[in-house]
């Protein structure tokens, strides 16, 4: 219960400081995480920027309705997930996703490779491994991909994923198990 009390206190404090300056601070704190999740989900920098911007626009418009029942991060991630689903359903988005897949994959991979202190060979090897994981993720269902990204990329535990997605804990475990199995199997075939 201590964690829930801390969240409620933090949300109450955040809410008490409402206004444009407080919301700007909220954006500064949470934008990198929302953008990173949108980019990993969509694999399109422009679409991820649009989703991130729309997410904070919707949050700003609904800020007066936010009661603080959940963490601000959870609330924002829920908004982002809904926007990502909308973008994925869009026919226009599907066309651009297929047309630019190769260029996007290279762009996304580059942003996940650590720059400092590693040799050229290590960076190339890491880039190839990330590309293989991205390729393996293409075989995941949208729900499996979301759970996989939230767990491994955003380092959310199952309770946080449940709060963000509204998917039950048991279903999350099944999606995560199946996603890991698919990715491992695909990576095993690529070696």
N, C-alpha and C positions, 0 to 999 in steps of 0.2 A: 504494500500500500504506500510505502514511502515514495516509490517512483511515481505513482499516480498523483500523490499530493504535491510532489515537486513540479510535475507537468501542469497541474491546475494553478499552482502559485505562479509559475513562469508565464502561463497564458494570461492570468489575471493581470500580472505586471505589464505584459506586452499590450494587453487591451487597454489598460489604464492610460498608457502613453499613446493613445490614438491621435491621429492627425497625420498630415503629409510627411513630417519628419520621421515619425515612428514607422510609417509604412515604408519610407525610403530605406530605413535601417533594416527592416524585415526583408526587403528585396535584396539588399546587399549581403545579408547573411545567407539567405536560402537560394538565391539565383544560381550559384554554381552547381548545387546539387540537382536542382530541377533541370537545368540545361544538360548536365551530364547524363541524367536518366533519359531525357528526351532524345538526346543524340544517340545513346546506345540503343534505344528502342527503335528509332526511325532510321538511323544511319544516314541521315541527310542533315547537314549543318543548317541549311536555310529553313527546313521544316522544323528542326529542333529550336531554332531561334524564334520562329513564329509561335510554336507551342509554348515556349517559355514566356514570351511576351503576353500571349493570350491568357496564360495561367495567372500571371500577376495582375492583368487587367480584370479578370473575373474575380480574383481575390480582393482587389481594391473595391470593386463594386459591391461585393458581398461582405466586406469587412465589418459592417455594422451588425450583420447577422451571425458572425462567428461568436459562439458562446463560450469557447474554451473547453469544450468537453473532450477534445483530443489535442495533441500537440500541434502546433502551427505547421510543423514539417509534415505531419500526417495529413492534415487538411490540404495543404498545397500539393502534396503528392497525389492525393485523390483527384484533385482538379486536373493535374497533369495527365494522369492515366486516362481520364475521360477524353481529354483533348487528343491524346495519342491514338486512342481508339477511333475517334472521329477522323483523324488524318489518315489512318490506315484504311478506313472504309472508302475514302475518297478515290474515285476512279482516276482523277487527274494525278493524285499522289502516286497511285500504283504505276501509272505510266512512267512518271519521272523516276520512280524507284528502280524500275527495270532498266530504263535507258541509261541511268548514271551509276549503276551498281558498282562497276569496277573503280571508277574515280572516287566514289564515296568511301568504299572500303579502304582504299589506300589512305585517304584523309583521316578517317576515324582511327585506323591503326596507328598512324603517326602520333596522334595525340595521347596514346596510352603507353608509349614506349618511354622509359626513363632516359633522360639525356645525360645526366651527370655520372662520371666515373666508370662507365661500362665501355668495353671495347667495341669496335665496329662489328666484330663477329657476333658478340653477345646481343647487340642491338638488332642485327639482322635476324638472328635466331629467334629473339623475342617477337619481332615483327611477324615472322612466319608463323609462330605459334598462335599469336593473336588472330591472324588471318584465318588459320585453321579453325579456331573456336568460332569466329564469326560465321564461317561457312557452315559449320556444324549446326549453328543456331538457326539456320534457314529451315531446317527440318522440324523445328519446334512449333507447336500451336501457339497462337497469341498469348493464351493464359500461361502456358509453360515458359514462354520467353519472358513474360513480365515477372513471374515468380523467380526465374533463374537470375535475371538482371538485378532485381531488388535484393535477392539474397547474396549473390556473389559480388556484384559491383557496388551496390549501395550498402552492403554489409548489414542489412536489416535482419532481425531475428523473425521467427515465424509469427509471433504476436504482432509485431509491427506490420508485417506483410498482410496479416489478416485485417488489421485496422485500416490499412491503406486501400486494399482491394475489395474488401467485403467478402472475400472467399474464406470458407471455413478452414480451420487448422488442418483437419484430416485431408481435405482436398488440396491444400497447399503442399502438404507432405507428398501426396501422390504426384502432383505436377512437378515438384522439385526432383523426386526420385526418377520419374520418367525423363525429365529434361537432362539430368546428369547421365542417365543411361544412354540416351541418344547421342549426346555430345561425346561421351567416352567411346562409344561404338564407332562413331564417325572418325574420331581422332585415331583410333586403333587401325582403321582401314587405310588411313592416309599415310601411316608410317611404313 
